[in-house]
Amino acid sequence: MNRFSAAQAIADTILYEGYLLYPYTASARKNHQRWQFGVVMPRAYAAAGTGEPAGMQTEVLAENTRPTDSIDVLVRFLQIQTRLVQVASNGRFETVDRLEIDGTPYISWEEAVEREIRCQFELGSACLEVPIELGSSRVAEELRDAKGKLRARLVRETKPLSGHISVHARDEGRLQRLRVRIENDSEIAPGANRAGALQSAFLSCHTLLACSGHGCFVSMLDVPEHAAAAAKLCRNEHTWPVLVGEPTRDARYAPMVLSSPIILYDFPVNAPQSEGDKFDGTEIDELLNLSILTMSDDEKREARATDPRAATLIDRAQAMSAEQLARLHGGVKFEEGPAFETEETQPGVAHLVVDGVRIAKGSHVRLKPSRRADVWDSFLSGKTALVKGVYEDFERRRYVAVSVDDDPAREMHDWYGRSLFFYPEEIEPLAEQTS
């Protein structure tokens, strides 16, 4: 059984964060500068003063451990796999950016291969050194047309990788300070630029740790008082550890840690509404799905030819039902009940009083925006609207959600659950409602 299965989804999101961005095409300018997160460069490149590191270090605190206990360590990263389109000509092959054969496009691109290095550290040991040694590879795939003529080939290549993982533990009273360091010792050509060095880099590198027995890790974000002094000794370089898995009764402890190059909170999870990774975990799935549906046929063809993962993403977006898309819109979750008294138990059915008139769900009001949040406020001034609900913000200020009467997209907004929001001073009751 995979000890890290409970953290697999969030770890995969980290692994592919920024891998390929909308519109997921090789020609898009934003996809010309890739590999920004968790990059561990070869030592020779880092030593040239490039500002990018050749190492990554995680330090965490473990509690309730015994010398016979062990820590499972899993280091994960991506390795660039260059895909070259080479046209056949007079018995030779020439690399080109793109080629189309019988209506199917082929594009030269940098794919990625997932790499995992596992080891187990016995807490009774002084240290553990684990090598990272991956040989080069080269695979060629012939491309023939409908008549069987050899037109080109796809060549996929990877460079050799070399490095090591070191694990140490040190007693800090009732705690163990655990250090995991990752170093990249891969060779590169003298004077190699960033593109060349990336061929031998560990990309989107991150570390997963799991305690055996009754041991657990201490939160580095919400440090218990007794661990504060030891936590100040911990040095995390180019990565940050957070607790992952199922939250425990005391959310300051967990048997598993994810050390991520992207800042996270303890017990991070992907949104349950998400239908799959889009390589941008900080973006809104709903917006990305709608954007994909607006892509032209030519853009979709190019995206499919750019990367198989992009093809999967497009297929998934096009196959989504209206119900699936609606779920991405999300909603407000009330876990401790409403913060103010309501006529019913559901949120959005409270009321407020404006100029002596009770305003609640179903009331009609005139809008007079005063905050000038954006240009839309000037468009809406003087418009009449239907109140869809009354809510309260975190500062305990009540506000109304409304649907504008003469909005041509009103029916669509109502179906989708979208509203505009205004504070009491920005609305006035319609005259026929005044009592």
ABEGO torsion letter per residue (X at the ends): XBAAAAAAAAAAAAAABGABBOAGBAABAAAABBGABGBBBBAAAAAAGAGBBABBBBBBBBBGBBAABBBBBBBBBBBBBBBBBBBBBGGBBBBBABBBBGGBBBBBBBBBBBBBBBBBBBAABABBBBBBBBBBBBBBBBBBBAAGBBABBBBBBBBBBBBBBBBBBBBBEABBBBBBBBBBABBBBBGBBAAAAAAABBBGBBBBBBBBEABBBBBAABBBAAAAAAAAABBBBGBBBBBBEBBBABAABBABBBBBABBBBBGBBBBAABAEBAGBAABBAAAAAAAAAABBAAAAAAAAAABAAAAAAAAAAAABBAAAAAAAAEEBBBAAEBABBBABABBGABBBBBGGBBBBBGBBBBBBBAAGABAAAAAABGBBBBBAEBBBBAAGBBBBBBBBAABAAAAAAAAAGBBBBBBAAABBBBAAABX
